[in-house]
Amino acid sequence: MKDTVSTPDKPRLTSLSHGGGCGCKIAPGVLSELLAGMPATQPFAALMVGNETSDDAAVYRLNDQQALIATTDFFMPIVDDPYDFGRIAAANALSDIYAMGGSPIMALALVGMPINVLPKSDIAGILQGGASICAEAGIPVAGGHSIDSVEAIYGLAAMGLAHPGHIKRNADARAGDVLILGKALGVGILSAALKKNLLDADGYRAMIDSTTQLNRPGAVLGGMSEVHAMTDVTGFGLLGHTLEVARASGLSAQLRLADLPWLPGVRQLAAQGVITGASGRNWASYGESVELAAEVDDTLRALLCDPQTSGGLLVACAPDAVSRVLDAFHSEGFVHAAVVGELRESGPRVRVLA
């Protein structure tokens, strides 16, 4: 690991943020209150996806063959290495395009930096890291906007394309669908350990490998009719984003604790009390809609609510498509992709089984 020691001339990036990565998202309950007065978007006939169901991106139908996907995502440092921070933030932003079943075509950089606090070489490193992930995705960073801010903030406004018939809303899941998760969980725990100087080199590498892995399978899954809904698991944790799918689709979701994939060392760190404040805020926002098995103690509950930065895709697909969906993940190197639950008829809530 690099850049983990603060000096007067070079502060740790994470020391400049009150919450890093997707852990600094506004809690879902508070966000719902803030958006309650937003006007409906139905009058715009070409707008296929707006803000009605808390989907990952907006989608605008251009013609019979093309739909434009637009999203923005930015946050404060989750790691101290500038280049890695830029890579993580860019991969996280592009994930929203993949989660809708599309492919990114262009990005704009969103930059807020404490110019008189951070070395300019660090700021340049953040931008270079983001550009490297966009190059990996095959798209340009074609412009952007920057401000001088108290905390370091970086992200992207990203655009993508998909066939209108390939858009995967989180509201289109069906009863009987199988839930598949593309990445292992625990990024928030590892980031909390990093801030406390408790994360070893192997743990850091696992976190970087996960958070910088582009969710490319989403573009392939968009073309599969048996895939009915997708989202990515980010700041609201696995429970929160599963609940969003359940609510939007009017279904009940079941998750099996025994089948959930975890990043190395995460459960041990959580057992030592290394958890995020965001996990508690998440639970307070949606816990009343979640039923936990008796085996789920406070530590496991915190893990299930753990904010995931640049997390995996959560896919709802027909049972006969499970092997093809897993193949799409495994062929792109997503070794932790796994079946984690299913969707059923009944009211919108999440049950966690042992």
Protein Blocks (a to p, Z undefined) as FASTA:
>chain_A
ZZkbccfklccfklmpcbgcjllpccfklmmmmmmmpccfklpmklmbdcknopabdcdd
fblmbccdddddddddfbfblklmmmmmmmmmmmmmmmnopacfbdcddddddfklpcfk
lmmmmmmmmmmmmmmnopacfbdcddddfbdcddddddddddfklpccfklccehiacdd
fbdchklmmmmmmmnopacfklmmmmmmmmmmcckllmmmmmpmklmbdcdddfnojmlm
mmmmmmmnopacdddfklpccdehklmmmmnopacfklmmmmmmmmmmpccdfklcfklm
mmmmoccehiaddddddfklmmmmmmmmmmnopakgccfbdcdeddddddddZZ
